[in-house]
Amino acid sequence: MRNVSRSCSFALVFAPLNNVVSYSKRLLFVDDEDSIRAMLPLILQGHGFDVKTAASVPEALQEIQSSKFDVLLSDLNIGEPGDGYEVIRAVRQANPGCVAIILTAYPYVEGALESIRHEIDDYFAKPADIDALIATLQKRLAARLPY
């Protein structure tokens, strides 16, 4: 579909084909467990995500400073120093529109309440249901599309 203005310039407006919406899927995955950090990114890549990983808070903060991410998927208890909330604060400062999801092996009510205070988009207990996680990531990303 073409939209031509009368002022000597024109703009092309493209409608998605077959109602397929495309969006960027740059994801930072932060977890201190080697096995999860090796396995989950492969699954996410299989669903079209461009995944970078970090094993610690300082490593995650460095990635956030050097790259822009659409999604942060972070363990809550990453180890010393810091935690997943510190990573969330950093990514929100660098990119307020970034989808932020917490993964934790130690879910508890206070942690869920703290996640609400930090405006986390979602909170998953390990082991996470992969299909539910992928669906949530895609839904949250689609909801952040500019119109």
Phi, psi and omega per residue, in radians:
M1 nan 2.401 -3.078
R2 -2.069 2.408 3.103
N3 -2.103 1.952 -3.088
V4 -1.936 2.138 3.098
S5 -1.554 2.847 -3.086
R6 -1.473 0.005 -3.051
S7 -1.756 0.861 3.030
C8 1.117 -0.090 3.084
S9 -2.150 2.842 3.111
F10 -2.477 2.777 3.108
A11 -2.210 2.481 3.049
L12 -1.672 2.352 3.081
V13 -2.006 2.125 -3.106
F14 -1.853 2.235 3.044
A15 -1.640 2.489 3.116
P16 -1.079 2.439 3.105
L17 -1.363 2.372 3.098
N18 0.941 0.527 3.140
N19 1.006 0.473 3.089
V20 -1.536 2.148 3.133
V21 -1.816 2.285 -3.132
S22 -1.895 2.413 3.099
Y23 -2.563 2.769 -3.136
S24 -1.217 2.507 -3.088
K25 -2.260 0.821 3.095
R26 -1.397 2.099 -2.997
L27 -2.203 2.335 2.999
L28 -1.834 2.125 3.124
F29 -1.906 2.115 -3.081
V30 -2.046 2.066 3.102
D31 -2.783 2.430 -3.139
D32 -1.537 -0.086 3.112
E33 -1.535 2.050 -3.081
D34 -0.975 -0.771 -3.043
S35 -1.146 -0.723 3.119
I36 -1.203 -0.702 -3.137
R37 -1.172 -0.398 3.091
A38 -1.496 -0.620 -3.003
M39 -1.539 -0.908 -3.016
L40 -1.059 -0.711 3.096
P41 -1.016 -0.613 3.102
L42 -1.103 -0.718 3.105
I43 -1.142 -0.785 -3.137
L44 -1.107 -0.703 3.099
Q45 -1.091 -0.622 3.091
G46 -1.130 -0.317 3.092
H47 -1.811 0.297 3.019
G48 1.575 0.127 3.131
F49 -1.490 2.462 3.031
D50 -1.654 1.828 -2.928
V51 -1.847 2.310 2.915
K52 -2.026 2.609 -3.109
T53 -2.122 2.709 3.030
A54 -2.458 2.510 -3.092
A55 -1.795 -0.109 -3.086
S56 -2.611 2.917 3.096
V57 -1.095 -0.860 3.123
P58 -1.011 -0.681 3.106
E59 -1.134 -0.721 3.112
A60 -1.129 -0.750 3.141
L61 -1.093 -0.648 3.087
Q62 -1.126 -0.762 3.103
E63 -1.073 -0.730 -3.121
I64 -1.130 -0.629 3.118
Q65 -1.250 -0.517 -3.048
S66 -1.723 -0.249 -3.092
S67 -2.471 2.731 3.055
K68 -1.759 2.339 -3.125
F69 -2.094 2.575 3.071
D70 -1.582 -0.455 -3.097
V71 -2.430 2.403 2.947
L72 -2.037 2.148 3.059
L73 -2.071 1.913 -2.980
S74 -2.272 2.427 2.940
D75 -1.139 2.616 3.117
L76 -1.422 -0.812 -3.110
N77 -1.760 1.472 -3.028
I78 -1.501 -0.357 -3.076
G79 2.021 3.128 -3.082
E80 -1.510 2.586 -0.218
P81 -1.457 2.715 3.029
G82 1.496 -3.084 3.136
D83 -2.630 -3.063 -3.119
G84 -1.066 -0.539 3.132
Y85 -1.154 -0.589 3.082
E86 -1.134 -0.698 3.106
V87 -1.146 -0.713 3.114
I88 -1.060 -0.818 3.137
R89 -1.019 -0.744 -3.120
A90 -1.140 -0.763 -3.109
V91 -1.228 -0.610 3.101
R92 -1.142 -0.629 3.107
Q93 -1.218 -0.731 -3.121
A94 -1.299 -0.628 -3.078
N95 -2.634 1.554 -3.079
P96 -1.004 -0.405 -3.120
G97 -1.511 -0.001 -3.108
C98 -1.180 2.335 3.041
V99 -1.272 2.268 -3.097
A100 -2.154 2.119 -3.118
I101 -2.246 2.342 3.129
I102 -1.734 2.399 2.963
L103 -1.993 2.371 3.098
T104 -2.580 2.508 3.059
A105 -1.539 -0.139 -3.084
Y106 -2.187 1.177 -3.132
P107 -1.249 2.403 3.086
Y108 -2.673 2.767 -3.025
V109 -1.052 -0.761 -3.125
E110 -1.090 -0.645 3.098
G111 -1.146 -0.700 3.100
A112 -1.147 -0.700 3.106
L113 -1.148 -0.702 3.090
E114 -1.097 -0.652 3.098
S115 -1.086 -0.672 3.089
I116 -1.098 -0.758 3.126
R117 -1.070 -0.581 3.136
H118 -1.544 0.111 3.121
E119 0.996 0.746 3.074
I120 -1.206 2.451 -3.130
D121 -1.289 -0.554 3.081
D122 -2.870 2.949 -2.993
Y123 -2.501 2.048 -3.115
F124 -2.064 2.403 3.032
A125 -1.539 2.453 3.048
K126 -1.417 2.529 -0.132
P127 -1.301 2.285 -3.087
A128 -1.365 2.567 2.995
D129 -1.260 1.918 -3.022
I130 -1.052 -0.755 3.138
D131 -1.075 -0.723 3.112
A132 -1.175 -0.679 3.114
L133 -1.105 -0.853 3.134
I134 -1.069 -0.789 3.132
A135 -1.059 -0.713 3.129
T136 -1.164 -0.769 3.099
L137 -1.007 -0.840 -3.115
Q138 -1.143 -0.729 3.129
K139 -1.110 -0.792 -3.130
R140 -1.156 -0.682 3.095
L141 -1.136 -0.793 -3.136
A142 -1.070 -0.628 -3.135
A143 -1.192 -0.362 -3.114
R144 -1.639 0.029 3.130
L145 -1.104 2.339 3.060
P146 -1.273 2.514 3.137
Y147 -1.952 nan nan
